Amino acid sequence: MIGAHDAIRREFGALAALARGVAAGDARATATIADHIALMIDFLHAHHTSEDIHVWPKLQQRCPAAAEPIVARMAGQHQFIDTELKALSETTRRWRATAHASDRDAVADIAERVVPPLQEHLAQEEGEVLPLVDAYLTDREWKAMIAASLGKVPMSKRPMMMGMAVYQAREEQIELLRTSVPAIAWHVFRPLGERAYHRYRQRLASASNHS
């Protein structure tokens, strides 16, 4: 979870500056950053959906007294963040179509607005949910949640997203990811993914003069 959270923090934290760095009227750069925003929205949705399916029901069943108030709060935070992501998605689609400065700035404002509640949510998951996960979920169940999140990523994006996940990750985080995917996929996707993510970051930097 922490490895995915670090990637989410890093990428969402950079969205507002990436958007503001795009010149008004530059349709190609607008499309590059808009596609990245859409990708990150989808990635966060996949992460939350996997938690909803693979984590919360098991905790509610196995440690209801401890889990219920936490799960209720997490669900409420998911709902609030999803509302913000919907607004971000709709505004990003409009910006992609127009490349107007006003739409760009609206995207940046929403992207900036979503960061504090998202950071609070991630920190609370790490501080309150992970101890319950360690106590009440098996390694196999936890790895199934990670695999489910990866499984929601389009095949064409998986190497790059793996590169994003391992970028600046600690060794224990990389090891958890390695043991959550088939060995052949790891050995093929990791080197491809690291190169793909490096190129991807370069494309984002080229599209935004604030990167």
N, C-alpha and C positions, 0 to 999 in steps of 0.2 A: 504493500500500500504506500509506504513512504517513498519508494522510487517513483511510482506514478504521480504521487503528490508533488514531488520536487519538480517533475517535468511540467505538471499543470501550473504550479506557482510560477515557474520561469517563463513559460510560454504566454500565459494569460497576463502576467505582469508586464510583458513587453508589447502587448497588442496596441494599447493606446498610442505609444510613441511610434510604432510601425505605421499606423494609420495616418497620424499627423505628419509623418515624413513624406507622404506621397504628394506629389505636385498635383494641383487641381487640373483636371482635364487629361491627365495621363492615364488613358484607359488600360494600357498593358500593366502598368505598375499597380493600378487599382485592382485589376483582376487577380494579380499575384497575391496581394495582401488579403483581399476579400476571400480568396480560396483558402488561405491559411486560417483565417478566422473561422470559416465554416468547418474546416477540418478539426480545429481545436474544440469547437462546440460539439461536434459529433463524438470526439474522443471523450469529452467530459460526460456526455450523455451515456456513452457505453460504460464508462467507469461506474457511474451512479446506478445504472440499470443492473449491472453485475452485482453490486452490493445489495440492491433491493431483492434480487433473486437468491443469491448464494450466501449472504451473510446475515441479514436481519432476521429472516424466519428461523434460522438455526439458533441464534442467540435468544430469541423470544421463547423458543421451545426449551432450551437447555438451562437458561439462567433468567427466567422471566422477571424476577424481582429487580435484578440489577439492570437488565436490558431494556425493559419497557420504557422508562423515562428517557433513556438515552436514544433509543430507536425513534421514539416520538419526536424528539428534538431534531434528530438527523433528518427524518422524513419532512418535517416542516422547513428545514433549511434547504433540502433538495428542491422542494416546491418553490420556495422563494428564488433560489438560484435559477431554476428552470424558467421561471417567468422572465428574469433578466436576460437569460440566454435567448429566449424567444424574441424579445425586443432587439437584442443584438443581431440575431439572424435576419430579422425582417429589415432592419436598417442597413445591414451589410448588403443584402440583395439589392436594395434601392441604390446604394452607393455604387455597387458594381455596374448597374445599368446606366448611371448618369455620370460618374466620375466628378461630381460637383463638390466644391469645397464645403458647402453646408452639410451635405450628406456625409462626407468624410469626417467632419468635426463631430457630427452626431454619433457616428460609429465610435470615435475615440472617447467621447464622453461616457457612453454606455460601457465600453470596455474598461474604462477607468473606474466607473461606479461599481462594477461587479467584483473588483479585486478584493476590497476589504471583507465583505461577507464570505467570499470564497475562501480567503485565507483563514478566517475565523473557523469556518466549517472544517477545513482540512486539519487545522491544529486540534480541534476538539475530537475529531475522529482518531487522530494519532494518540491523544492523551487519554481518551476514555474508551474508545472502541477496541483499539489494538490489545490492551490488556485482557479484555473479554475474549477476543479472537484467540490469543495465545492460550487461554485457559480452557476454552470450550469448543474450538474447531480443530480438526486434525490438519496435519500438513497437506494431506491429499485434498481436503475440502478447500483449504485456502488456495492451493495451487489451481484448483478447478475454477475459482473465481478469477484468478489472473488469466488463465487460458480463455475463459469466457469473454473477458474484456478484449483480449487480443483477437479473438474470433470475430468480433464485431467490426474490426478494422478491415476495409477492403483489401483484398489480396495484393493489389498493386501498390498499396501504401504500407504494407506491413514491414518491409525491410527498413524504410525510412523511419517509421514510428518506433521500431526497435532501436534504431540508432538514437532517436530522441530520448528513449527511455534510459539508455545506458550512458548518455552524455553526462559527464561529471558525477555519475552515480558512484556510491561507495561499493566496495568489493562485496559486502554481504548482500546488497541490493541486486548486484549483477548476478550473484550466485543463485538467489531466489528466482530471478527471472529465467536463468539458464535451466534450472530444474523444473520449470513450469511449462516448458515447450519441448516438443520432440527434439532429440539430439541432432538429427540431420538438419532440422530447421534452424537450430541455434548456430551450428557450424557454418551454414550457408548464409543465414540472414544477418548474423552479427557483423562480419566484416563488410558485407554489402550495405548493411544499414548504417554503419558508421560513416562510410563514404557518401552514401545517399543523403544523410542528414547534414553532413558538411556542405555538400553542394546546395542543399535546400536552404541552409542558413545564408549562403552566399547570394542566392536568388532573392531572398527577403531583404538582405542588406542593399542589394542593387536597386530594389524597388522603393526603398525608403531611405531618404538621406539623413534620418535620425538614428539609424541602426549602428 
